[in-house]
Amino acid sequence: MEEFSLKLELFFETEKKARVSFEAVSLETGQKHEKRSKTTMDINKNVVLVKIIAMDASALKASLNSYAKLFLLSDNLLEVF
């Protein structure tokens, strides 16, 4: 069976913002709702690395959209506070 995957590098203004976003969003990885995809995350200074592996293109798109929304929310909250 063919696998679909992608890697994202998300650059933040500071290491602190990257760490806060990473810690907030990483709570979602490895949860039971990830049935057709698996997501791993890592952090290197002000860059958060996200890797998604999915069983099909729809699952990859769904995971990407979910994580994009979470990181966008995290970034917006950091701007306010």
C-alpha positions as a Python dict, from the first residue, in 0.01 Angstrom:
ca = {
    (1, 'M'): (0, 0, 0),
    (2, 'E'): (126, 345, -93),
    (3, 'E'): (212, 587, 187),
    (4, 'F'): (173, 964, 174),
    (5, 'S'): (395, 1192, 378),
    (6, 'L'): (507, 1548, 425),
    (7, 'K'): (755, 1743, 631),
    (8, 'L'): (699, 2097, 754),
    (9, 'E'): (943, 2342, 901),
    (10, 'L'): (763, 2615, 1093),
    (11, 'F'): (981, 2917, 1173),
    (12, 'F'): (895, 3130, 1477),
    (13, 'E'): (1023, 3473, 1576),
    (14, 'T'): (1183, 3342, 1895),
    (15, 'E'): (1284, 3014, 2054),
    (16, 'K'): (1034, 3080, 2334),
    (17, 'K'): (741, 3112, 2092),
    (18, 'A'): (852, 2797, 1913),
    (19, 'R'): (875, 2607, 2244),
    (20, 'V'): (532, 2723, 2366),
    (21, 'S'): (365, 2631, 2035),
    (22, 'F'): (548, 2299, 2021),
    (23, 'E'): (443, 2204, 2372),
    (24, 'A'): (81, 2306, 2313),
    (25, 'V'): (37, 2128, 1981),
    (26, 'S'): (245, 1820, 2062),
    (27, 'L'): (-29, 1713, 2305),
    (28, 'E'): (-228, 1609, 1997),
    (29, 'T'): (31, 1370, 1855),
    (30, 'G'): (-14, 999, 1911),
    (31, 'Q'): (-379, 1028, 2013),
    (32, 'K'): (-646, 772, 1925),
    (33, 'H'): (-800, 1002, 1664),
    (34, 'E'): (-492, 950, 1447),
    (35, 'K'): (-613, 626, 1290),
    (36, 'R'): (-501, 670, 929),
    (37, 'S'): (-207, 900, 995),
    (38, 'K'): (79, 942, 1238),
    (39, 'T'): (242, 1271, 1325),
    (40, 'T'): (578, 1333, 1487),
    (41, 'M'): (721, 1665, 1594),
    (42, 'D'): (1061, 1795, 1693),
    (43, 'I'): (1203, 2134, 1778),
    (44, 'N'): (1536, 2296, 1695),
    (45, 'K'): (1579, 2644, 1838),
    (46, 'N'): (1307, 2858, 1675),
    (47, 'V'): (1200, 2593, 1421),
    (48, 'V'): (931, 2332, 1480),
    (49, 'L'): (958, 2028, 1256),
    (50, 'V'): (639, 1836, 1179),
    (51, 'K'): (628, 1505, 990),
    (52, 'I'): (299, 1345, 889),
    (53, 'I'): (271, 995, 742),
    (54, 'A'): (-72, 889, 618),
    (55, 'M'): (-236, 586, 459),
    (56, 'D'): (-407, 798, 192),
    (57, 'A'): (-415, 1151, 53),
    (58, 'S'): (-737, 1242, 233),
    (59, 'A'): (-590, 1148, 570),
    (60, 'L'): (-275, 1348, 492),
    (61, 'K'): (-481, 1654, 400),
    (62, 'A'): (-697, 1621, 712),
    (63, 'S'): (-393, 1594, 939),
    (64, 'L'): (-219, 1885, 770),
    (65, 'N'): (-529, 2103, 808),
    (66, 'S'): (-568, 2007, 1174),
    (67, 'Y'): (-208, 2084, 1265),
    (68, 'A'): (-204, 2403, 1058),
    (69, 'K'): (-510, 2529, 1247),
    (70, 'L'): (-355, 2440, 1582),
    (71, 'F'): (-29, 2618, 1504),
    (72, 'L'): (-214, 2921, 1370),
    (73, 'L'): (-426, 2937, 1685),
    (74, 'S'): (-116, 2903, 1901),
    (75, 'D'): (62, 3180, 1710),
    (76, 'N'): (-242, 3410, 1735),
    (77, 'L'): (-265, 3352, 2110),
    (78, 'L'): (103, 3428, 2153),
    (79, 'E'): (53, 3759, 1973),
    (80, 'V'): (-228, 3856, 2211),
    (81, 'F'): (-51, 3754, 2530),
}
